[in-house]
Amino acid sequence: MSISVKNRLNGQMPKVGIRPVVDGRRGGIRESLENVTMEMARSVAALISQKLKHSNGLPVECVIADNCIGGVAEAAQAAEKFARNGVGLTVTVTPSWCYPTETMDQDPLMPKAVWGFNSTERPGAVYLAAVSAAHNQKGLPVFTIYGKDVQDIDDTTITEDVQEKLLQFVKSGLAVAEMRGKSYLSIGTVSMGIAGCIVNEDFFQHYLGMRNEYVDMSEFVRRIQMNIFDPEEYERALDWVKRHCREGRDVNPDSLRRTRAQKDEDWQFVVKMALIAKDLMAGNPKLASLGYGEEALGHNAIAGGFQGQRAWTDYFPNGDFMEAILTSSFDWDGIRQPYMFATENDSLNAVTMLFGHLLTDRAQIFADVRTYWSPEAVRRVTGKTLEGLTAGGMIHLSNSGAASLDGTGRQQADEHPVMKPFWEITEEEMRACLEATEWCPAVDFFRGGGFSSQFVTAGSMPVTMARLNLVKGLGPVLQLAEGYTADVPDDIHSVLVERTNPTWPTTWFVPRLTGKGAFKDVYSVMYNWGSNHCALSYGHIGGQLITLASMLRIPVSMHNVPEERIFRPSAWSAFGEAEPVGADYRACAAFGPLYK
């Protein structure tokens, strides 16, 4: 079984620029500090390269300036080197006082952080405060890092608190840099009047630095009828599907059930759809050898979505198989990076999935935020009592489409269910995810047939539910809720899912409560959710999402992240340190979108 680690889109992966900064005065002061400063830079580069990977599994590379930066000429030399080497964000390190406006990174598109070394021999903290003020005055938000403990000047150890901030900043900054210049591919337009499907080009261009590409759904028909796909891959994929994709029960009435021959034809059709969607997003050089050079290029799409309902699904097989298999970390060619691909072309949920993937390197679960089940309601319809994690109620997350099969929770770490980066997944875990999934014939309102994935997510996984929304007069707003997946007894689960649609994936979600506001109780989380969809990421990544949102100037309207895990640019406190939510809104409005 192969594991594919590569960059499937055009261009190199963004690198991290390390800027060693020292006192600009020539003589004993500078020379005595240069070795220490360069060692700080090398230590930061080593930490980043050892701890972080890109979402495609490639190692994160760092580029260190050739010389210590003591003035504007050396700053310009470093900037020129970074431009040549594809640097997408910068980390400045210093143990001493320097000249802020002469040494600072002034690239307005680069996420930037400064680590001012905490020692008494030289005033690195003084530079940190001064350069932070310079960035803020010039409208260039900067993340400031200052260790809690005083260290000796020759101690190049990176303390744990500094490590955490460096890695949180870098991972978020890499997400910003990786999105820049990529595309969102809309296959079709608006599904069933869902506002998230209305692609807002200003948002993609000004906040994410992305293009928008559009393809009519009829392109699937053209490519299927004209065999514009890799025929060898198709045969391999269809054989794999027959061996590993087990059909589930057909809940349709006899009058609407499709024959065995029709179902076999549906499988052939949806497998071709999956191949074609991949080719549309990332291209496929095999198509050039078939005489389709333009189609071979793809749309350089880092995320995409498929409208489906109803213009497509009233006549053709639905897109559920395509969506679920693309968003999973494996297919007929083995274990590979998942695609971020949204059901119903919900572009805002696709972006939320993209945020989660770039921050965690893991597959994502696309879901409807379907039902809040109170303990009283559960008792009324089942005669049973919720206990343990679900005792205060739970939220039913379920949708027919793009829930990755990783979301079954059949991957393991320390005997606990997890969702792993694809390069850590074993062949046995891939098989376990497939075995935990059934493919049920599509329900009656999918008149064209097809198959929907059905599984139940394993409980006890830490997860973060998130959603990006657009609000007239305000712009993009992010909301998130950290919590856990829950195991629900079969005699409760079966009754509840039969009341909606038992042929779709189910994730029982319980948010972590704070006792106030939107997190007063489980009902309040559901009540305050801003859309019918959400993206679910493995892990409690709310702090990382908040850091990324601040880089993009997107305020966070709702979260349950402890204060100690929130890391934003230093300027944010100037907008109201005592009221961080309002300060976030004011700072984002004042600085405006990153690519304005």
C-alpha positions as CSV (number, residue, x, y, z in Angstrom):
1,M,0.0,0.0,0.0
2,S,1.5,3.3,-1.1
3,I,1.3,6.6,0.8
4,S,1.5,9.6,-1.5
5,V,3.4,12.6,-0.2
6,K,3.7,15.4,-2.7
7,N,2.5,18.8,-3.7
8,R,-0.4,18.2,-6.0
9,L,-0.9,21.8,-6.9
10,N,1.2,24.2,-8.9
11,G,4.1,26.0,-7.2
12,Q,6.5,25.3,-4.3
13,M,5.3,25.1,-0.7
14,P,5.8,28.4,1.3
15,K,8.9,28.6,3.4
16,V,9.5,30.3,6.8
17,G,11.9,33.2,6.8
18,I,14.0,33.6,9.9
19,R,15.3,37.1,10.5
20,P,18.2,37.4,13.1
21,V,18.3,41.0,14.3
22,V,21.1,42.7,16.3
23,D,22.3,46.2,17.4
24,G,23.3,48.0,14.3
25,R,26.4,49.7,15.8
26,R,29.6,48.2,14.5
27,G,32.2,47.2,16.9
28,G,32.3,45.1,20.1
29,I,28.5,45.3,20.8
30,R,27.4,43.8,17.5
31,E,30.2,41.3,17.1
32,S,29.6,39.9,20.6
33,L,26.0,39.3,19.8
34,E,26.1,38.0,16.2
35,N,26.9,34.4,17.2
36,V,24.2,34.3,19.8
37,T,21.6,35.8,17.4
38,M,22.4,33.4,14.6
39,E,22.2,30.5,17.1
40,M,18.8,31.7,18.1
41,A,17.8,31.7,14.4
42,R,19.2,28.2,13.8
43,S,17.4,26.9,16.9
44,V,14.0,28.4,15.7
45,A,14.5,26.9,12.3
46,A,15.3,23.5,13.7
47,L,12.3,23.6,16.0
48,I,10.0,24.4,13.1
49,S,11.4,21.8,10.7
50,Q,11.3,19.1,13.4
51,K,7.8,19.8,14.7
52,L,5.8,20.9,11.6
53,K,4.9,19.5,8.2
54,H,2.8,20.9,5.4
55,S,-0.6,19.5,5.0
56,N,0.6,17.4,2.1
57,G,3.2,15.7,4.3
58,L,6.3,17.6,3.0
59,P,8.6,19.0,5.6
60,V,8.5,22.7,6.4
61,E,11.7,24.5,5.2
62,C,13.2,27.6,6.8
63,V,15.3,30.2,5.1
64,I,17.7,32.1,7.4
65,A,19.0,35.5,6.4
66,D,22.6,35.4,5.3
67,N,23.7,38.0,7.9
68,C,22.4,39.5,11.1
69,I,20.2,42.5,10.4
70,G,21.3,45.7,12.0
71,G,19.9,48.3,9.6
72,V,17.8,48.9,6.5
73,A,20.4,47.7,3.9
74,E,20.6,44.3,5.6
75,A,16.9,44.1,6.0
76,A,16.5,44.7,2.3
77,Q,19.1,41.9,1.6
78,A,17.1,39.5,3.7
79,A,13.8,40.5,2.0
80,E,15.4,39.9,-1.4
81,K,16.6,36.4,-0.4
82,F,13.2,35.5,1.0
83,A,11.5,36.6,-2.2
84,R,13.9,34.4,-4.3
85,N,13.2,31.4,-2.0
86,G,9.4,31.5,-1.7
87,V,9.1,32.7,1.9
88,G,5.5,33.2,3.0
89,L,5.9,34.4,6.6
90,T,8.7,35.6,8.8
91,V,10.0,35.2,12.4
92,T,12.4,37.8,13.7
93,V,14.6,36.8,16.6
94,T,16.9,39.0,18.7
95,P,18.6,39.0,22.1
96,S,19.3,42.8,22.1
97,W,18.2,46.3,21.4
98,C,18.0,47.1,17.7
99,Y,16.7,50.0,15.5
100,P,13.0,49.0,15.0
101,T,12.0,50.9,11.8
102,E,15.3,50.0,10.1
103,T,15.2,46.3,10.9
104,M,11.5,45.4,10.9
105,D,9.8,43.3,8.2
106,Q,7.6,45.8,6.2
107,D,6.0,43.3,3.7
108,P,2.3,44.0,4.2
109,L,1.3,40.5,3.0
110,M,3.6,38.5,5.2
111,P,2.4,37.2,8.6
112,K,5.1,38.2,11.0
113,A,6.2,37.5,14.5
114,V,9.1,38.7,16.7
115,W,10.7,36.8,19.5
116,G,12.4,39.1,21.9
117,F,14.8,37.1,24.1
118,N,14.1,37.5,27.9
119,S,17.5,38.2,29.4
120,T,19.1,40.9,31.6
121,E,22.4,41.2,29.8
122,R,20.8,42.9,26.7
123,P,17.4,44.5,26.4
124,G,15.7,42.2,23.9
125,A,12.4,43.0,25.5
126,V,12.9,46.7,24.9
127,Y,13.4,46.0,21.2
128,L,10.3,43.7,21.2
129,A,8.2,46.5,22.7
130,A,9.6,49.2,20.4
131,V,9.3,47.1,17.2
132,S,5.7,46.1,18.2
133,A,4.8,49.8,18.5
134,A,6.4,50.5,15.1
135,H,4.4,47.7,13.4
136,N,1.2,48.9,15.0
137,Q,1.8,52.6,14.1
138,K,2.4,51.5,10.5
139,G,-0.6,49.3,10.3
140,L,1.4,46.0,10.1
141,P,0.1,43.7,12.8
142,V,2.8,41.6,14.4
143,F,2.7,38.7,16.9
144,T,5.0,39.3,19.8
145,I,6.7,36.4,21.7
146,Y,8.4,37.0,25.1
147,G,9.3,34.1,27.4
148,K,8.1,34.1,31.0
149,D,11.5,33.1,32.4
150,V,14.7,35.1,32.4
151,Q,17.5,33.3,30.6
152,D,21.3,33.8,30.3
153,I,22.4,35.5,27.2
154,D,24.3,32.4,25.9
155,D,21.3,30.1,26.7
156,T,19.8,29.3,23.3
157,T,17.2,26.9,24.7
158,I,13.7,27.7,23.5
159,T,11.5,27.5,26.5
160,E,8.2,25.6,26.3
161,D,6.0,28.7,26.4
162,V,8.0,30.3,23.5
163,Q,7.9,27.0,21.6
164,E,4.1,26.9,21.8
165,K,3.7,30.5,20.5
166,L,6.2,30.0,17.7
167,L,4.6,26.8,16.4
168,Q,1.0,28.3,16.7
169,F,2.1,31.3,14.7
170,V,4.0,29.4,12.1
171,K,1.3,26.8,11.4
172,S,-1.3,29.6,11.0
173,G,1.1,31.7,8.9
174,L,1.8,28.7,6.6
175,A,-2.0,28.3,6.1
176,V,-2.3,32.0,5.0
177,A,0.7,31.6,2.6
178,E,-0.6,28.3,1.2
179,M,-4.0,29.6,0.3
180,R,-2.6,32.7,-1.5
181,G,-2.9,32.3,-5.3
182,K,-4.9,29.1,-5.2
183,S,-8.4,28.6,-6.4
184,Y,-11.8,27.7,-5.1
185,L,-13.6,25.6,-7.7
186,S,-17.4,25.8,-7.9
187,I,-18.9,22.9,-9.8
188,G,-22.4,24.2,-10.4
189,T,-23.9,27.1,-8.6
190,V,-26.4,27.5,-5.7
191,S,-28.0,24.4,-4.2
192,M,-31.6,24.7,-2.9
193,G,-31.2,28.4,-2.0
194,I,-28.4,27.9,0.6
195,A,-26.7,31.2,1.0
196,G,-23.3,29.7,1.7
197,C,-23.3,28.4,-1.9
198,I,-23.4,32.0,-3.2
199,V,-19.7,32.5,-3.9
200,N,-18.5,35.9,-2.7
201,E,-15.5,36.8,-4.9
202,D,-14.6,39.8,-2.8
203,F,-14.2,37.6,0.3
204,F,-12.0,35.0,-1.5
205,Q,-9.9,37.7,-3.1
206,H,-9.5,40.2,-0.3
207,Y,-9.4,37.9,2.7
208,L,-7.8,34.8,1.4
209,G,-5.9,36.0,-1.7
210,M,-7.6,33.2,-3.7
211,R,-9.1,33.0,-7.2
212,N,-12.6,31.7,-8.0
213,E,-13.1,29.2,-10.8
214,Y,-16.4,27.9,-12.1
215,V,-17.4,24.8,-14.1
216,D,-20.9,23.8,-15.0
217,M,-22.1,20.4,-13.8
218,S,-22.6,19.4,-17.4
219,E,-18.8,19.0,-17.6
220,F,-19.3,15.7,-15.8
221,V,-21.6,14.5,-18.6
222,R,-19.2,15.6,-21.3
223,R,-16.2,13.9,-19.7
224,I,-18.1,10.7,-19.0
225,Q,-19.6,10.5,-22.5
226,M,-16.2,11.3,-24.2
227,N,-14.1,9.2,-21.8
228,I,-12.0,12.1,-20.6
229,F,-10.5,10.4,-17.6
230,D,-7.8,7.9,-17.0
231,P,-9.2,4.5,-18.1
232,E,-6.6,2.6,-16.2
233,E,-7.4,4.5,-13.0
234,Y,-11.1,3.9,-13.6
235,E,-10.8,0.2,-13.8
236,R,-8.6,0.2,-10.7
237,A,-11.0,2.3,-8.8
238,L,-14.1,0.3,-9.8
239,D,-12.4,-2.9,-8.8
240,W,-11.4,-1.4,-5.4
241,V,-15.0,-0.1,-4.8
242,K,-16.4,-3.6,-5.5
243,R,-14.0,-5.1,-2.9
244,H,-14.1,-2.4,-0.2
245,C,-17.4,-0.4,-0.4
246,R,-20.1,-2.5,1.1
247,E,-23.7,-1.6,0.2
248,G,-26.1,-0.8,3.1
249,R,-29.8,-1.1,3.4
250,D,-32.2,0.4,0.9
251,V,-34.9,2.3,2.8
252,N,-36.8,3.4,-0.3
253,P,-40.3,2.0,-0.9
254,D,-40.6,-0.8,-3.4
255,S,-41.9,1.6,-6.0
256,L,-38.8,3.8,-5.9
257,R,-36.1,1.1,-5.5
258,R,-33.6,0.8,-8.4
259,T,-32.9,-2.6,-9.9
260,R,-29.6,-4.3,-9.4
261,A,-28.6,-3.4,-13.0
262,Q,-29.4,0.3,-12.3
263,K,-27.3,0.2,-9.1
264,D,-24.4,-1.3,-10.9
265,E,-24.6,1.4,-13.4
266,D,-24.8,4.0,-10.6
267,W,-21.5,2.7,-9.1
268,Q,-19.8,3.1,-12.5
269,F,-21.1,6.6,-12.8
270,V,-20.2,7.9,-9.3
271,V,-16.7,6.4,-9.6
272,K,-16.2,8.3,-12.8
273,M,-17.5,11.4,-11.1
274,A,-14.9,11.1,-8.3
275,L,-12.0,10.7,-10.9
276,I,-13.3,13.7,-12.9
277,A,-13.7,15.9,-9.8
278,K,-10.0,15.3,-8.8
279,D,-8.9,16.1,-12.4
280,L,-11.0,19.3,-12.3
281,M,-9.4,20.4,-9.1
282,A,-5.7,19.4,-9.4
283,G,-5.3,18.4,-13.0
284,N,-4.0,15.1,-14.4
285,P,-1.1,14.7,-16.8
286,K,-2.5,11.4,-18.1
287,L,-5.2,13.4,-19.8
288,A,-2.6,15.2,-22.0
289,S,-1.5,11.8,-23.4
290,L,-5.2,11.2,-24.3
291,G,-5.2,14.4,-26.3
292,Y,-6.8,16.7,-23.7
293,G,-4.0,19.1,-22.8
294,E,-6.3,21.9,-21.4
295,E,-8.2,19.5,-19.2
296,A,-4.9,18.0,-17.9
297,L,-4.0,21.3,-16.2
298,G,-7.0,21.5,-13.8
299,H,-8.0,24.6,-11.9
300,N,-5.2,24.7,-9.2
301,A,-8.0,24.4,-6.7
302,I,-7.1,24.0,-3.0
303,A,-10.8,23.6,-2.2
304,G,-14.0,23.0,-4.2
305,G,-17.7,22.2,-4.0
306,F,-20.4,20.4,-6.0
307,Q,-23.9,21.9,-6.2
308,G,-25.8,18.6,-6.9
309,Q,-29.2,19.3,-5.6
310,R,-31.5,19.6,-7.4
311,A,-30.5,20.4,-10.9
312,W,-28.2,17.3,-11.0
313,T,-29.7,14.9,-8.5
314,D,-33.2,14.9,-10.0
315,Y,-31.8,13.1,-13.0
316,F,-28.2,11.8,-12.3
317,P,-26.7,9.8,-9.4
318,N,-25.9,12.0,-6.5
319,G,-22.4,13.3,-5.5
320,D,-22.2,11.7,-2.1
321,F,-19.7,9.0,-3.0
322,M,-17.5,11.5,-4.8
323,E,-17.6,14.0,-1.9
324,A,-17.0,11.4,0.8
325,I,-14.1,9.6,-0.9
326,L,-12.4,12.9,-2.0
327,T,-12.5,14.3,1.6
328,S,-11.1,11.0,3.0
329,S,-7.4,10.3,3.4
330,F,-7.4,7.3,1.1
331,D,-8.8,5.8,-2.1
332,W,-8.0,3.1,-4.7
333,D,-4.5,4.5,-5.0
334,G,-3.7,4.2,-1.3
335,I,-3.3,6.6,1.5
336,R,-3.0,10.3,0.4
337,Q,-3.8,13.9,1.3
338,P,-7.6,14.5,1.5
339,Y,-9.3,17.0,-0.7
340,M,-11.4,19.8,0.7
341,F,-14.6,19.4,-1.2
342,A,-18.0,20.7,0.0
343,T,-21.5,19.3,-0.3
344,E,-24.0,21.6,-2.0
345,N,-21.2,23.9,-3.1
346,D,-21.2,25.5,0.3
347,S,-18.1,27.6,-0.3
348,L,-18.1,29.0,3.2
349,N,-18.0,25.5,4.8
350,A,-15.4,24.5,2.2
351,V,-13.2,27.4,3.5
352,T,-13.9,26.3,7.1
353,M,-12.8,22.8,6.2
354,L,-9.7,24.2,4.5
355,F,-8.8,26.2,7.6
356,G,-9.1,23.0,9.7
357,H,-7.1,20.9,7.3
358,L,-4.2,23.4,6.9
359,L,-4.0,23.7,10.7
360,T,-4.2,20.0,11.6
361,D,-3.1,18.2,8.4
362,R,-6.1,15.9,8.9
363,A,-9.3,15.1,7.0
364,Q,-12.5,17.0,8.0
365,I,-16.1,16.2,8.6
366,F,-18.7,18.2,6.7
367,A,-22.1,18.0,8.4
368,D,-25.5,19.5,9.0
369,V,-26.0,20.9,12.4
370,R,-29.2,18.9,12.5
371,T,-30.8,18.6,15.9
372,Y,-30.4,19.5,19.5
373,W,-31.5,16.6,21.6
374,S,-32.3,17.6,25.2
375,P,-32.3,14.9,27.9
376,E,-36.0,15.4,28.3
377,A,-36.7,14.9,24.6
378,V,-34.5,11.8,24.5
379,R,-36.4,10.3,27.4
380,R,-39.7,11.1,25.8
381,V,-39.0,9.4,22.5
382,T,-36.9,6.5,23.7
383,G,-37.8,5.9,27.3
384,K,-34.1,6.0,28.1
385,T,-31.9,8.4,30.0
386,L,-28.7,10.1,28.6
387,E,-25.7,9.6,30.9
388,G,-22.1,10.6,31.2
389,L,-20.9,13.0,28.6
390,T,-24.3,13.4,27.0
391,A,-26.2,13.9,30.3
392,G,-26.8,17.6,29.5
393,G,-27.9,16.9,25.9
394,M,-26.1,16.6,22.6
395,I,-26.1,17.9,19.0
396,H,-26.7,15.5,16.1
397,L,-24.4,16.2,13.2
398,S,-25.3,14.5,10.0
399,N,-25.3,15.1,6.2
400,S,-25.4,12.9,3.2
401,G,-22.2,14.1,1.6
402,A,-18.7,15.2,2.4
403,A,-18.0,13.5,5.8
404,S,-14.6,11.9,5.4
405,L,-14.4,8.2,6.2
406,D,-11.7,9.2,8.7
407,G,-14.6,10.5,10.7
408,T,-15.5,7.0,11.6
409,G,-12.9,7.3,14.3
410,R,-11.4,3.9,13.5
411,Q,-7.8,5.1,13.5
412,Q,-6.1,4.6,16.8
413,A,-3.5,6.2,19.1
414,D,-2.8,4.8,22.5
415,E,-5.9,2.7,22.1
416,H,-8.1,5.8,21.7
417,P,-10.0,6.7,18.5
418,V,-8.4,9.5,16.5
419,M,-8.2,11.1,13.1
420,K,-4.6,11.2,11.9
421,P,-2.5,13.1,9.3
422,F,-2.6,10.8,6.3
423,W,1.1,9.9,6.5
424,E,0.5,8.3,10.0
425,I,-2.4,6.2,8.8
426,T,-1.8,2.5,8.5
427,E,-3.3,0.1,5.9
428,E,-5.1,-1.6,8.7
429,E,-6.7,1.6,9.9
430,M,-7.7,2.4,6.3
431,R,-9.5,-0.9,6.1
432,A,-11.1,-0.4,9.5
433,C,-12.6,2.9,8.3
434,L,-13.9,1.3,5.1
435,E,-15.4,-1.6,7.1
436,A,-17.1,0.7,9.4
437,T,-18.9,2.4,6.5
438,E,-21.8,1.2,4.4
439,W,-23.0,2.8,1.2
440,C,-26.8,3.0,1.2
441,P,-28.8,3.5,-2.0
442,A,-29.8,7.2,-2.2
443,V,-33.1,8.1,-0.6
444,D,-36.2,9.1,-2.6
445,F,-35.5,12.8,-3.1
446,F,-32.3,11.8,-4.9
447,R,-34.3,10.8,-7.9
448,G,-31.3,10.0,-10.0
449,G,-30.0,7.4,-7.6
450,G,-26.5,7.1,-6.2
451,F,-25.1,6.0,-2.8
452,S,-24.7,7.8,0.5
453,S,-22.1,6.9,3.1
454,Q,-23.4,5.7,6.5
455,F,-21.3,5.4,9.7
456,V,-21.3,6.4,13.3
457,T,-18.4,8.4,14.6
458,A,-16.6,6.8,17.6
459,G,-17.0,8.7,20.8
460,S,-14.5,10.4,23.1
461,M,-12.6,12.2,20.4
462,P,-11.7,15.8,21.1
463,V,-13.0,17.9,18.2
464,T,-13.7,21.5,17.2
465,M,-16.8,22.4,15.3
466,A,-16.4,25.6,13.3
467,R,-18.2,27.7,10.7
468,L,-17.4,30.8,8.6
469,N,-20.4,33.1,8.0
470,L,-20.8,36.3,5.9
471,V,-22.9,39.1,7.5
472,K,-24.1,42.1,5.5
473,G,-22.3,45.3,6.7
474,L,-19.8,43.3,8.7
475,G,-18.2,40.8,6.4
476,P,-16.8,37.3,7.3
477,V,-17.2,36.1,10.9
478,L,-15.9,32.8,12.4
479,Q,-17.5,30.8,15.1
480,L,-16.3,27.7,16.8
481,A,-17.0,25.3,19.6
482,E,-14.5,22.9,21.1
483,G,-16.0,19.7,22.5
484,Y,-16.1,15.9,22.1
485,T,-17.7,13.2,20.0
486,A,-20.0,11.0,22.1
487,D,-20.9,7.3,22.2
488,V,-24.7,6.8,22.4
489,P,-26.2,3.5,23.3
490,D,-27.7,1.6,20.4
491,D,-31.2,1.6,21.8
492,I,-31.1,5.4,21.9
493,H,-29.1,6.0,18.7
494,S,-31.3,3.8,16.5
495,V,-34.5,5.5,17.6
496,L,-33.1,9.0,17.0
497,V,-31.6,8.4,13.6
498,E,-34.6,6.6,12.3
499,R,-36.6,9.9,12.9
500,T,-34.4,11.7,10.3
501,N,-32.3,9.7,7.8
502,P,-30.6,6.4,8.8
503,T,-28.6,6.2,5.6
504,W,-26.3,9.1,6.4
505,P,-23.2,9.5,8.8
506,T,-23.9,10.4,12.4
507,T,-21.6,12.3,14.8
508,W,-23.0,13.0,18.3
509,F,-21.3,16.2,19.5
510,V,-21.1,17.6,23.0
511,P,-19.5,21.1,23.3
512,R,-17.4,22.1,26.3
513,L,-19.5,24.5,28.3
514,T,-18.5,27.6,30.2
515,G,-21.8,28.3,31.9
516,K,-22.4,31.6,30.2
517,G,-23.4,33.2,26.9
518,A,-23.5,30.9,23.9
519,F,-21.9,28.2,26.0
520,K,-24.3,28.3,28.9
521,D,-25.6,24.9,27.9
522,V,-25.7,22.6,24.8
523,Y,-29.0,24.2,23.6
524,S,-27.4,27.7,23.6
525,V,-24.6,26.4,21.3
526,M,-27.1,25.0,18.8
527,Y,-29.3,28.2,19.1
528,N,-26.4,30.5,18.4
529,W,-24.9,28.6,15.4
530,G,-24.9,30.8,12.3
531,S,-25.7,28.2,9.6
532,N,-27.1,24.8,8.8
533,H,-23.6,23.5,8.1
534,C,-20.4,23.1,10.1
535,A,-16.9,21.6,9.7
536,L,-15.5,19.3,12.3
537,S,-11.8,19.0,13.0
538,Y,-10.0,16.5,15.2
539,G,-8.5,18.1,18.3
540,H,-9.2,21.2,20.3
541,I,-7.8,23.7,17.7
542,G,-9.8,26.8,18.7
543,G,-6.7,28.7,19.6
544,Q,-5.1,28.0,16.3
545,L,-8.3,29.0,14.4
546,I,-8.4,32.3,16.4
547,T,-4.7,33.0,15.5
548,L,-5.4,32.2,11.8
549,A,-8.5,34.4,11.8
550,S,-6.6,37.3,13.2
551,M,-4.0,37.1,10.5
552,L,-6.8,37.2,7.9
553,R,-8.7,40.0,9.8
554,I,-11.7,37.8,10.4
555,P,-13.4,38.4,13.8
556,V,-14.5,35.5,16.0
557,S,-18.0,35.8,17.2
558,M,-18.3,32.7,19.4
559,H,-15.8,30.5,21.0
560,N,-15.0,28.6,24.2
561,V,-11.2,28.7,24.1
562,P,-9.5,29.4,27.4
563,E,-7.7,32.8,27.5
564,E,-4.2,31.3,27.9
565,R,-4.6,29.6,24.4
566,I,-5.6,32.8,22.5
567,F,-2.7,34.3,20.5
568,R,-3.3,37.4,18.4
569,P,-1.2,40.3,17.2
570,S,-0.1,42.8,19.9
571,A,-2.2,45.6,18.4
572,W,-5.4,43.8,19.4
573,S,-5.0,44.8,23.1
574,A,-5.0,48.4,22.1
575,F,-8.5,48.1,20.8
576,G,-9.8,47.2,24.3
577,E,-7.8,44.7,26.4
578,A,-10.6,44.3,28.9
579,E,-13.1,43.3,26.2
580,P,-11.3,41.0,23.9
581,V,-14.3,40.0,21.7
582,G,-15.1,43.6,20.9
583,A,-11.4,44.4,20.5
584,D,-11.2,41.6,17.9
585,Y,-14.0,43.2,15.9
586,R,-12.6,46.7,16.1
587,A,-9.0,45.5,15.2
588,C,-10.2,43.5,12.2
589,A,-12.3,46.5,11.0
590,A,-9.4,49.0,11.5
591,F,-6.7,46.9,9.7
592,G,-9.1,45.6,7.0
593,P,-8.7,42.4,5.0
594,L,-5.1,41.2,4.4
595,Y,-5.3,41.6,0.6
596,K,-7.4,44.8,0.4
